Amino acid sequence: MWNHFNTDGSRTITHFEGWHTVLNKAVGRLKPNIFILIKELKNQQQNSELDIIAQKKFNRPQKMNTKYRKLEEILSFAKERLQDGTICIMEYLDAIMFHLHLENRR
């Protein structure tokens, strides 16, 4: 989490990694042939263009899933409390681990 302390929104290592995950799920195969891959890339290109047009037309940001919006609020609140000295680093890490359900993973 240290490298995402100042990150707002998506916390993947890179946005490319997130796109790669979506592409893998859409293709549904570990080693797709070139024609399946091209077809899916064309679909994603078309969807991206439609999203851009819709965002420009309606000028509304894409909605975040309620679950992730609440998690984002909780993480931001914990970060603010750490920065203003209300909690120490260990309390901050405990809060993060609790809300990300990491407390029992070892």
N, C-alpha and C positions, 0 to 999 in steps of 0.2 A: 504494500500500500504506500510505501514511502514515495514512490515515483508518481503517485496520483494525488498527492496532498493538495495541489493547486488545480487539479482538474475538475471542471464542472461538466456534468453530462456523462457521456460514454466513458467508461473506464477500461476499455480494451487497451492493449499495449499500443496499438495503432488502429486507425479506422480501417486500414487495409485488412488487418487481421479479422475484424468483424465482417467485412465484405467477403473474405475468403471462407469464413464459416458459413455464411448464407449461401454462397455458391456451392460449397460441398453438399449442403443439405438439399439444395434444389436439384443438383445433378443426381444425387442418390447412389453414386458408385465411387469406389476408390480410384478406378482407372477407366474413366469414360473414353469412348472413342472420340475422335476429333469432331465428328458431325454433331454428336450430342452436346459437346462442350460449346461449339459455335452457336447452336440453337439456343442454349441457355444464356450465353453472353448477349445474344441479340435480344432475348426477352428482357434481360436485366437492363440493357441499354434503353429499350423502349419504355420500361417502367420508370427508369430514372428521368427520362425526358418528360414523361407525363407528370411526374411528381414536381419537377421544376416549373412546368407550365402552370400547374394547379397552385403552387405556392406563389408564383408571380401574380396570377389572376386574383386569388383571394387574399393574398398577403397575410396568411396565417401560418405560424410555425406548426410543424408536425406535432401531434399530441404524443405525450409520453404515457406509457402504460401506467395506470394508477399505482400498481405495486412498486414500480421503479421510481415514480415520482415521490412516493412516501419515503422510500429508502434514501433517495437523494436528499430530501429534507432532513432526515435523521442524521445522515453523515455530515451535512453542512452545519447542523446545529452542534454536533460533537466537535467539529473543527473550530467553530467560533468559540466554544467554551474552552478549548485548549489554548487558542490564541489569546484570549483575554485573561487567562490564568485561573479560571474557575475550576478546572480539573488539571491533573498532572498527566504526563505522557502515558503512564500505566493505566490510568482510568480511561483515557482516550482509546488506547489499544483494546482494553476490555470491552468498551462500548462498540467499537468497530467489529471485533470478533463476534460479539453477541448478535449484532444485527445482520452480519453476513453469515451467521450460523457456522462459525469456524471453531467454536469453543471445544468441540469433542473430536476434531480431526487432528490426528497425530501420526 
